[in-house]
Every structure is written in C-alpha cells, then in structure tokens.
Amino acid sequence: MSAKQLPKPAAWKNTYFWIAGILFVLGIVGLPFLGGDQAIRDPGQGAEPGLVWIYFGSAVVMFVNGLISHSQTVQHYQEALEDE
C-alpha cells in the first residue's frame, strides 16, 4: 500500500497572512482621511491616539509570523520528500 502524498505547501492557506491582511485593511480604514480612529475603535473604547499605527504594527508582526511559519512548513515538506 502506498503512502499518502503530502500536499505542497501554499502560502495563501496560512492564517497568519490572512490576519495580517485584515489588520492592514483595518489600518487603512482608520487613516484620518478615510474613517479615522472612530471607524476602527471598539464600542465603548476611549480615544486612542496612534491606534492606526498599532494596527499596522500588528499587521507586520502577523506577516513575519506567517513568513516564519510558511518557511518551516516548506522545510518540513522538503524533508519529507527526501525521506521517501
């Protein structure tokens, strides 16, 4: 009986990239000339200067997490192919 082949890693399946994209879009919506902080604030949250930059910073962190996670997945995939 043959072993099941591993699916080739795809970056678009990595949730970290999706979360980074959503945070980036929310950061854009929160820019002063589009919607401002009030567009992205939680209900009942007080005014937070620099909230947009927190969203952009979070997007960068999640994107870096995605790069690390995806590179490890690719490495695991390549090692699994070498073992066959």
N, C-alpha and C positions, 0 to 999 in steps of 0.2 A: 504494500500500500504506500503510495507516495505522500509525502508531507505537503501540507497546505502552503502555498507560496505566500510570503509576506507582501502586503500591498506597498507600493512605492510611496514614500512619504510625500505629502503635499502640504505646502506652507499654508494654503488657504483653509485647511482643516484645523489649524492651530488656533485655539480660542484666544490666546494672548493677542494675536494680531487683530482679531475681531474687536476685542475690548479696546485695544489701542485706537483703532479706527473710530469707534463710537466716542471715546473720550476726546479725540481730536475734533470730530464734528461738533461735539458739545462746546468745546473751547472756541471754535469758530462762531457758533451761535452766540456765545457770551461776549464776543468782542463789542466794544462800545458803539460802533456804528451799525451793528446789526440788531442785537437784542439787549446787550448789556448784562450786568450781573443778575438783574432781576429775572432774566429769562432762564437762567440755569440754577438759581438758588432753590434749595428745598423749601417747602412750605413752612413758615414759621422761623426760618433761619434769618438771623440778622445780617445786615450789610457786611460783606467780607471783601475788603479791598484786595485785589490781586487774585480773586477766585479763578479767573480765566487762566492765569499762569499756573495755578495748581492743577487744573485740568490738562493743560499742555504738558506739564511736567509728568503727570500720571500717565499720559499717553506715551511719552518717551520711555518711562520705566517699563510699561507693559510691552512696548515694542522690543526693548532689549531682552526682556524675559522670553518673548516669542523667538527672537534670534537664537538665544541660548538653547531653548527647548527644541527648536527645529534642528539645530546643528547636532544635538545629542541624538535625536531621532534618526537623522541621516547616518550618523556614525554607527548606531545600533543596527540599522538596516544593512549597511555595508559589511559589518562584522558578521551578520547572519548569512549574507550571501557568500562570504569567504569560507564559512564553516560547512557549506553544502558540498 
